[in-house]
Amino acid sequence: MGKIMLTGDRPTGKLHVGHYVGSLKRRVELQNTGDFDEMFVMIADAQALTDNADNPEKVRQNIIEVALDYLACGLDPEKCTLFIQSQIPQLCELSFYYMNLVTVSRLQRNPTVKSEIQQRNFEASIPVGFFTYPISQAADITAFQATTVPVGEDQLPMLEQTKEIVRKFNSVYGDTLREPEILLPENQACLRLPGIDGKAKMSKSLGNCIYLSEEPEEIQKKVFSMFTDPTHIRVEDPGKLEGNTVFTYLDAFCRPEYFEEFLPDYANLTELKEHYQRGGLGDMKVKRFLNNVLQAELEPIRNRRKEYQKDIPYVYEILKKGSEKAEAVAAKTLHDVKEAMKINYFDDKELISSQAERFKAE
Ligand code: TRP
């Protein structure tokens, strides 16, 4: 069956640079190396509805934003199937059967779900759909027999849950599903890019994001306002790198050639860091450099997005075609799952004839 990649994002807002270094960039690289036999990238609208049930318009409006961000980053619909989760009914059916293989206490232990419950003030009344979304995510992954799932670190518990479901399914019903591997960013800074305020996570609700579609002036304003080392007051003071957002972003985005282009006084990032730690290097100089780096990284993405924005019906056509293809693949897996679970009555000639014999004998 070959190597298959699947991943996705909830359409609750535009994608930001944290999504980019955490997963999007990797997907495009994987697409372009041609290592995978199939690649699927899903807009997880059904999952977005598990905690936005009362706000369907938000989810609806953000489907196009996420699709544009995907295309802007360089995902190519010729090489990678882009589709919308809710348009694949087989995913619901698979989830329903997988629910029999997972206990409530197992779901309660999922650390990502736990912290999301807190953030959303769901403690007193957790929607069942939200509570069980790790099961539906297992359906997303296994429906495509994915071998590789490139996602951020926060998705580790979902992958663990998926593997457990696969093992349980295969041991009860026979070998049917494939166990996926998570693919995390190799670069530590990309694993969890902080917000511009230095808070642990970039998130829309915290208002600390730089979006992929952001205009140049806005990017500069955000970079110049970034959190650095609060004890680095005068230029001469030695500066700290730990928790210094500007340096974390440089770790995530800087390429060696940017020094020659924008900051030729330094050979590389190590030299720049050493100068900062020694003292004598001002925050503004580092921020100006980071701004140049980010502008260089984001300009081609923004320009490509603007091209696609001119033809929105075409973008929907891409999603429709992708969803049709995805549905055909999911239907094949569901067929195999139902066969393994022995709920394929009408296809099972053996069942019908043996029962016919039995009743005749009575
Ligand atoms: N949970 C992912 C997120 O919050 C979105 C998602 C849904 C997903 N189904 C998936 C990611 C399957 C990878 C594989 O961004």
Boltz pocket constraint, residues with backbone or C-beta under 6 A from the ligand:
constraints:
  - pocket:
      binder: B
      contacts: [[A, 6], [A, 7], [A, 8], [A, 9], [A, 10], [A, 44], [A, 47], [A, 136], [A, 137], [A, 140], [A, 141], [A, 149], [A, 150], [A, 151], [A, 155]]
      max_distance: 6.0
